[in-house]
């Protein structure tokens, strides 16, 4: 498991509550949508936080349906970022249309090696990814990535896939690895708690 040892042994990894994670992710989604004026701080009910988040980010429903997840905040190391898989989905769709391996590293490799991004048949905005990669670290807001590591599954990014691929692409273009924080939801079973 990608994050097990760090979560158990690294004193810099901070445990956070499910409610704190919901609140953070919802605030992030509201902030990203200019017309959204939801007062997240005024919401006191955890179920309402979840409902509001699902309205804005449907993947959250399947993530938070697994009440077994324990949430943590950490500084993501480069090898961890590159080993992450992109958001769950069907084989051959979205990011998986670029490569079936579906790791951040393999996707960045394919983009880096492509003569023409149009050859990489995906609905993802690869020009945006390349643009992000060219602007690190100064001109990109480095919001936390959100990763999930459920029992017996590869760790994947629930939010921040474009930015993660851009970071890996930036490294392939000779740039330094920027500090990148992440929230990680890990199964209590795999953590032994």
ZIURHU-V334549 format. One record per residue. N is the residue number from 1. RES is the residue in one small letter. BURIAL is b if it has 16 or more other C-alpha atoms within 10 Angstrom, else e. Layout:
N;RES;BURIAL, N;RES;BURIAL
This chain:
1;x;e, 2;x;b, 3;x;b, 4;x;e, 5;x;e, 6;x;e, 7;x;b, 8;x;e, 9;x;e, 10;x;e, 11;x;e, 12;x;e, 13;x;b, 14;x;e, 15;x;e, 16;x;e, 17;x;e, 18;x;b, 19;x;b, 20;x;e, 21;x;b, 22;x;b, 23;x;b, 24;x;b, 25;x;b, 26;x;b, 27;x;b, 28;x;e, 29;x;b, 30;x;b, 31;x;e, 32;x;e, 33;x;e, 34;x;e, 35;x;e, 36;x;e, 37;x;e, 38;x;e, 39;x;e, 40;x;e, 41;x;e, 42;x;e, 43;x;e, 44;x;e, 45;x;e, 46;x;e, 47;x;e, 48;x;e, 49;x;b, 50;x;b, 51;x;b, 52;x;b, 53;x;b, 54;x;b, 55;x;e, 56;x;e, 57;x;b, 58;x;e, 59;x;e, 60;x;b, 61;x;e, 62;x;e, 63;x;b, 64;x;e, 65;x;e, 66;x;e, 67;x;e, 68;x;b, 69;x;b, 70;x;b, 71;x;b, 72;x;b, 73;x;b, 74;x;b, 75;x;e, 76;x;b, 77;x;e, 78;x;e, 79;x;e, 80;x;e, 81;x;b, 82;x;b, 83;x;b, 84;x;b, 85;x;b, 86;x;b, 87;x;b, 88;x;b, 89;x;e, 90;x;e, 91;x;e, 92;x;e, 93;x;b, 94;x;b, 95;x;b, 96;x;b, 97;x;b, 98;x;b, 99;x;b, 100;x;e, 101;x;e, 102;x;b, 103;x;b, 104;x;b, 105;x;b, 106;x;b, 107;x;b, 108;x;b, 109;x;b, 110;x;e, 111;x;b, 112;x;b, 113;x;e, 114;x;e, 115;x;e, 116;x;e, 117;x;b, 118;x;e, 119;x;e, 120;x;b, 121;x;e, 122;x;b, 123;x;e, 124;x;e, 125;x;e, 126;x;b, 127;x;e, 128;x;e, 129;x;b, 130;x;b, 131;x;e, 132;x;b, 133;x;b, 134;x;b, 135;x;e, 136;x;b, 137;x;b, 138;x;e, 139;x;e, 140;x;e, 141;x;e, 142;x;e, 143;x;e, 144;x;b, 145;x;b, 146;x;b, 147;x;b, 148;x;b, 149;x;b, 150;x;b, 151;x;b, 152;x;e, 153;x;e, 154;x;b, 155;x;b, 156;x;b, 157;x;b, 158;x;b, 159;x;b, 160;x;b, 161;x;b, 162;x;b, 163;x;b, 164;x;b, 165;x;b, 166;x;b, 167;x;b, 168;x;b, 169;x;b, 170;x;b, 171;x;b, 172;x;b, 173;x;e, 174;x;e, 175;x;e, 176;x;e, 177;x;e, 178;x;b, 179;x;e, 180;x;b, 181;x;b, 182;x;b, 183;x;b, 184;x;b, 185;x;b, 186;x;b, 187;x;b, 188;x;e, 189;x;e, 190;x;e, 191;x;b, 192;x;e, 193;x;e
